Amino acid sequence: MPIIKILPHPEYCPNGAEIKADPGTSVCEALLEHDIEIEHACEMSCACTTCHVVVREGFDSLGEMDEAEEDLLDRAWGLEATSRLSCQAILSQQDVTVEIPKYSINYAKEKH
């Protein structure tokens, strides 16, 4: 079972965290299941960029990025070469380390 290491984020995960998730689970689903309330305004349907993360380790182990995700990422705040939408980043067997950017393009926080 892969481990997701979440680097500290002042709002969502102040002390950082390490969580386990089943292969085939999206990073977003895993975070939410472990009470790390990352934004996901489109309900994980690949229609926004509020769940954007930067993958610091294990990028190549995640499922392939499709064209819709690539197009959306162009709008993400703080885009980097290893950016992914966490709702589309599917875990394999390998551990990953992610950083949640300080900001998103969302002007208002969604309560789910």
Buried (B, 14 or more C-beta within 10 A) or exposed (E): EBBBBBBEBEEBBEEEBEBEBEEEBBBBBBBBEBEBBBBBBBEBEBEBBBBBBBBBEBBEBBEEBEEEBEEBBEEBBEBBEBBBBBBBBBBBEBBBBBBBBEEBEBEEEEEE
